[in-house]
Amino acid sequence: MVDNFFDFLRGIPFFGELSDTDIISISKYCTAKSIGPGHILFNEGDPADKFYIIMSGEVEVWKAYGTNDEDMLAVHGHGKLFGEMALIDNLPRSATVKTKTHTKLLQIGEHDFQNMIRENSSVAFSIVRSLSSMVRKSNETFLEDLKERNIVLEKANSDLKIAQVEIIKKERLSNLGKFSSMILHDLRNPISTVKAYTELLLLDSDLADKTKKYISNIKFETERINNLASELLDYSRGDIRLEMNIVNIGDFLLELKTSVQRRFSSSNIEIKFENKFNDHAVFDSERMLRVMMNLAENARKALAGKGLFSISAEKINSSLQFKIKDNGEGMNTDIQKHIFEPFYSSSKGGGTGLGMVIVKNIVEAHEGELSISSSVGNGTEITIDLPLR
């Protein structure tokens, strides 16, 4: 049996530096033991009485075993030593060890272990060196784990700060939204009154053409203010409430063209409208007009008073597709990354920074899709696909 132990012990790295004579000396103190799975070899806090070497099978090492805080530290297999530290420092067991599978062990009792060290200094020295190596590796592992934990904690702390700023920002925006909503509701009443009076005035056939033009301009600008108030209300509510209706695309584009021409009247921008969709579609016409006017306003600023602006409509598969183009200054990739962020604006012409947010929200509320193609110096093309209902 000792010879069999010798072959096994000779192959264990822990005893790698010992001579064959030393290995034979250790073999004499060993006894073999076979144990079934789930058997506790010793409990945390037990006095040290044996030193173990695993010949086959596996054992589990547990901290606080059997409590709510239990934690499995490791699983040891073939050739692994355990239990030696408690014999050396003469302290209670620091963990609980139980067999995971059917396990065959070599064990050396406390008395034999002490005699083995006293009688053979080379064995004692080898054990000390091996234990020192294990402690070093344990320290390195601990430090590496600590370093990783610190990195995780630093990231978690950074994410927490970002989340905190975002929560504060959202809370402020929420409060601003509630406050704005109350103001805008009150603001729309006088706007509606002004608009109604302008429409009544335009019914007077005795008015001079110049006067009618001024009143029409007042009506148009009043509608712009009303649309702006509607945008802010939609944003403050956080949702878009659609009022779907059957829309003749020809009439829709004609109304849009009239509004665009009036908005572009003081510039040298060429306006082009093309309709390849001579049919009806179902969508919220008022909000889609707002979408188009927001995009037209962005194009007007990008064109800086001259260039080409065009809108086309056609059927593509099962969608109504609008293409809105301009050959203005275009956008770089950085601007395109932020274009749908609330209150972001890259235009020198000012604005609320909500135009593209509202465009995106309205298109998505229609279950449609929006895409942008733009580059500096080559203008911008925006494609909107609305599902045909």
C-alpha positions in Angstrom: 0.0 0.0 0.0 2.9 2.4 0.8 4.2 1.8 -2.7 0.9 2.8 -4.2 0.9 5.9 -2.0 4.4 6.7 -3.2 3.4 6.7 -6.9 0.4 9.0 -6.1 2.4 11.4 -3.8 5.3 11.5 -6.3 2.9 13.1 -8.9 1.6 15.8 -6.6 3.2 19.3 -7.3 3.1 20.1 -3.6 5.8 17.5 -3.0 7.6 18.1 -6.3 10.9 19.2 -4.7 11.2 16.3 -2.3 13.4 13.3 -2.9 12.1 9.8 -3.3 13.3 9.0 0.2 11.3 11.9 1.6 8.2 10.7 -0.3 8.6 7.2 1.1 8.9 8.8 4.6 5.6 10.6 4.1 3.9 7.5 2.6 4.5 5.7 5.9 2.3 8.1 7.8 -0.6 7.9 5.3 -3.8 5.9 5.6 -6.5 5.7 2.9 -10.2 6.3 3.4 -13.2 6.2 1.1 -16.2 8.3 1.8 -19.6 8.7 0.0 -21.0 12.1 -1.2 -22.5 14.6 1.3 -20.3 13.6 4.2 -18.8 16.4 6.4 -15.1 15.8 7.0 -14.9 18.7 9.5 -16.9 21.7 10.5 -15.8 25.3 10.8 -14.5 25.9 14.3 -13.6 22.2 14.9 -10.1 21.4 16.4 -7.5 20.3 13.9 -6.9 16.6 13.9 -6.0 15.5 10.4 -4.3 16.6 7.2 -5.9 15.4 3.9 -4.9 14.7 0.3 -7.5 13.9 -2.4 -6.8 10.8 -4.4 -10.1 10.8 -6.4 -13.4 12.6 -6.2 -14.2 16.2 -5.1 -14.8 18.1 -1.9 -16.5 21.4 -1.2 -15.2 24.1 1.0 -17.9 26.2 2.8 -17.9 29.3 5.0 -20.8 29.7 7.5 -22.2 26.4 6.3 -25.8 25.7 7.3 -26.6 29.4 8.0 -28.3 32.1 5.9 -24.9 33.5 5.1 -23.4 30.3 3.8 -21.0 30.7 0.9 -19.1 28.0 -1.0 -15.5 29.1 -1.3 -14.0 26.3 -3.5 -14.2 22.8 -4.9 -11.1 20.7 -4.6 -10.2 17.6 -6.7 -7.5 15.1 -7.4 -4.1 15.9 -5.8 -5.4 18.8 -3.7 -4.2 19.1 0.0 -6.4 20.6 2.6 -6.5 20.8 6.4 -2.8 21.4 6.8 -2.9 25.1 7.9 -4.9 24.4 11.1 -2.3 21.7 12.1 0.5 24.1 11.6 -0.9 27.2 13.4 -2.8 25.0 15.9 -6.0 27.0 15.5 -9.6 25.8 14.9 -10.8 24.9 11.4 -11.5 28.1 9.4 -14.1 26.4 7.1 -16.4 23.4 6.7 -15.4 20.7 4.2 -17.8 18.1 2.9 -17.5 15.5 0.1 -19.2 16.4 -3.2 -18.8 13.0 -4.8 -17.6 9.6 -3.7 -14.1 10.5 -2.6 -11.0 8.6 -1.8 -8.6 10.4 0.6 -5.2 10.0 2.1 -5.1 11.3 5.7 -2.3 12.0 8.2 -3.2 12.4 11.8 -2.1 15.4 13.9 0.5 13.4 15.9 2.0 11.7 12.8 2.1 15.0 11.0 4.0 16.7 13.8 6.5 13.7 14.0 6.9 13.8 10.2 8.0 17.4 10.3 10.3 17.0 13.3 12.0 13.9 11.8 12.5 15.2 8.3 13.6 18.9 7.9 13.4 18.7 4.1 9.8 17.7 4.3 9.1 20.5 6.8 11.0 23.0 4.5 9.0 21.8 1.4 5.7 22.2 3.3 6.7 25.7 4.4 7.7 26.7 0.9 4.5 25.3 -0.6 2.4 27.0 2.0 4.3 30.3 1.4 3.5 29.9 -2.3 -0.1 29.3 -1.6 -0.3 32.4 0.7 1.3 34.5 -2.0 -1.1 33.3 -4.6 -4.0 33.8 -2.2 -2.8 37.4 -1.6 -2.4 38.1 -5.3 -5.9 36.7 -6.0 -7.3 38.7 -3.2 -5.6 41.9 -4.4 -6.7 41.3 -8.0 -10.3 40.6 -6.8 -10.1 43.8 -4.7 -8.9 45.7 -7.7 -11.8 44.4 -9.9 -14.3 45.2 -7.1 -12.9 48.7 -6.9 -13.3 49.1 -10.7 -16.9 47.8 -10.5 -17.6 50.1 -7.5 -16.1 53.1 -9.3 -18.3 52.5 -12.4 -21.3 51.9 -10.2 -20.6 55.2 -8.4 -20.2 57.0 -11.7 -23.4 55.4 -13.1 -25.2 56.4 -9.9 -24.1 60.0 -10.2 -25.3 60.1 -13.9 -28.6 58.5 -12.8 -29.0 61.0 -10.0 -28.4 63.9 -12.4 -30.8 62.4 -14.9 -33.5 61.9 -12.1 -33.1 65.5 -11.1 -33.3 66.7 -14.7 -36.4 64.6 -15.3 -38.0 65.9 -12.1 -37.3 69.5 -13.1 -38.6 68.8 -16.6 -41.7 67.2 -15.1 -42.3 70.2 -12.9 -41.6 72.5 -15.9 -44.0 70.4 -18.0 -46.8 70.7 -15.4 -46.3 74.4 -15.0 -46.0 75.0 -18.8 -49.1 72.9 -19.4 -51.2 75.2 -17.2 -49.8 78.3 -18.8 -50.3 77.0 -22.4 -53.9 76.0 -21.7 -54.5 79.6 -20.7 -52.5 81.0 -23.5 -54.4 79.1 -26.3 -57.6 80.8 -25.3 -56.6 84.3 -26.4 -54.8 82.9 -29.4 -58.0 81.2 -30.5 -59.8 84.5 -30.0 -57.4 86.4 -32.2 -57.5 83.8 -34.9 -61.4 83.8 -34.9 -61.4 87.6 -35.2 -59.0 87.5 -38.1 -61.2 85.0 -39.9 -64.2 87.2 -39.3 -62.4 90.3 -40.7 -61.3 88.4 -43.8 -65.0 87.8 -44.6 -65.5 91.6 -45.0 -65.5 92.1 -48.8 -65.1 95.9 -48.4 -61.6 95.6 -46.9 -58.7 96.8 -49.0 -56.4 94.2 -50.5 -53.5 95.5 -48.4 -55.5 95.3 -45.2 -56.6 91.8 -46.1 -52.9 90.8 -46.6 -52.0 92.2 -43.2 -54.9 90.3 -41.6 -53.9 87.1 -43.4 -50.3 87.5 -42.0 -51.7 88.0 -38.5 -53.8 84.9 -38.9 -50.8 82.9 -40.2 -48.5 84.0 -37.4 -51.3 83.3 -34.9 -51.6 79.8 -36.2 -47.8 79.4 -35.9 -48.0 80.5 -32.2 -50.9 78.0 -31.7 -48.9 75.2 -33.3 -45.9 76.0 -31.1 -48.2 75.9 -28.0 -49.5 72.6 -29.2 -46.0 71.2 -29.6 -45.1 72.3 -26.0 -48.3 70.7 -24.7 -47.6 67.5 -26.5 -44.1 67.4 -25.1 -45.2 68.3 -21.5 -47.9 65.6 -21.6 -45.3 63.0 -22.7 -47.6 61.5 -25.3 -49.2 62.3 -28.7 -53.0 62.0 -28.9 -53.8 61.4 -32.5 -57.1 62.4 -34.2 -57.1 60.1 -37.3 -59.0 61.2 -40.4 -59.3 60.4 -44.1 -56.9 62.7 -46.0 -56.8 63.5 -49.6 -53.0 63.8 -50.3 -53.4 66.3 -53.1 -55.4 68.6 -50.8 -52.9 68.0 -48.0 -49.9 68.9 -50.1 -51.7 72.0 -51.5 -52.4 73.3 -48.0 -48.8 72.5 -47.0 -47.4 74.3 -50.0 -49.5 77.4 -49.3 -48.1 77.5 -45.7 -44.5 76.9 -46.9 -44.7 79.6 -49.5 -45.9 82.1 -47.0 -43.1 81.1 -44.6 -40.5 81.3 -47.3 -41.9 84.5 -48.9 -39.0 86.7 -47.8 -36.3 84.4 -49.3 -35.1 83.2 -52.7 -35.7 79.6 -51.9 -37.2 77.5 -54.8 -40.1 75.3 -53.6 -41.0 72.1 -55.4 -43.9 69.8 -54.5 -44.5 66.5 -56.3 -47.4 64.1 -55.7 -47.3 60.6 -57.0 -50.0 59.4 -54.6 -53.4 60.4 -56.1 -55.4 58.7 -53.4 -56.6 59.0 -49.8 -54.7 58.0 -46.6 -55.6 57.8 -43.0 -53.6 59.9 -40.5 -53.8 62.9 -38.2 -53.6 65.7 -40.8 -53.1 68.5 -38.4 -50.2 66.9 -36.7 -48.6 65.7 -40.0 -48.9 69.3 -41.2 -47.0 70.3 -38.1 -44.3 67.7 -38.9 -43.9 69.0 -42.4 -43.8 72.7 -41.3 -41.2 71.8 -38.6 -39.0 70.1 -41.3 -39.6 73.0 -43.7 -38.6 75.5 -41.0 -35.3 73.5 -40.4 -34.7 73.5 -44.1 -35.3 77.3 -44.3 -32.6 77.9 -41.7 -30.2 75.5 -43.4 -30.7 77.1 -46.8 -30.0 80.6 -45.4 -32.2 82.4 -47.9 -31.4 80.6 -51.1 -31.5 77.1 -52.6 -34.0 74.3 -53.3 -36.6 72.8 -50.9 -38.8 69.9 -52.1 -41.5 67.6 -50.8 -42.8 64.5 -52.6 -45.4 61.8 -51.8 -45.7 58.4 -53.3 -46.8 54.8 -52.5 -43.9 52.5 -51.6 -45.1 48.9 -51.0 -47.7 49.3 -48.2 -46.6 52.7 -47.0 -47.2 56.4 -47.9 -43.7 57.8 -48.2 -42.9 61.5 -47.9 -39.4 62.8 -48.9 -38.4 66.2 -47.6 -35.2 67.5 -49.2 -33.0 70.6 -49.2 -29.6 71.4 -50.6 -28.6 73.6 -47.7 -25.6 73.4 -45.3 -26.3 69.8 -44.1 -25.4 68.2 -40.8 -22.3 66.6 -39.5 -22.5 63.2 -37.7 -22.2 64.9 -34.2 -25.3 67.0 -34.8 -27.2 64.0 -36.2 -26.4 62.1 -32.9 -28.2 64.7 -30.8 -30.9 65.9 -33.2 -33.7 64.0 -31.4 -32.6 65.2 -27.9 -35.1 67.6 -26.2 -34.0 71.3 -26.3 -31.0 70.6 -28.5 -30.6 73.1 -31.3 -27.6 73.6 -33.6 -29.3 76.4 -35.6 -28.1 80.0 -35.3 -31.7 81.0 -36.1 -32.9 79.9 -32.7 -35.8 77.7 -31.8 -37.2 75.7 -28.9 -35.1 72.6 -29.7 -38.3 70.5 -29.6 -39.1 70.5 -33.4 -37.4 67.2 -34.3 -38.5 65.6 -31.0 -42.1 66.4 -31.9 -41.5 65.2 -35.5 -40.2 61.9 -34.3 -42.9 61.4 -31.7 -45.7 62.1 -34.2 -44.3 59.8 -36.8 -43.8 57.0 -34.2 -47.4 57.6 -32.8 -48.6 56.8 -36.4 -46.5 53.6 -36.2 -44.4 55.1 -39.0 -40.6 55.2 -39.6 -38.3 58.2 -40.0 -34.8 58.3 -41.5 -32.3 61.1 -42.1 -29.5 61.3 -44.7 -27.3 64.4 -44.4 -23.7 65.5 -44.8 -22.0 68.9 -44.5 -22.4 70.9 -47.8 -24.7 68.4 -49.4 -28.0 69.2 -47.8 -30.5 66.9 -46.0 -33.0 64.3 -47.0 -35.7 63.1 -44.6 -37.8 60.1 -45.4 -41.1 59.4 -43.6 -43.0 56.2 -44.1 -46.6 56.0 -42.8 -48.4 52.6 -42.9 -51.4 52.7 -45.2 -54.6 51.8 -43.3 
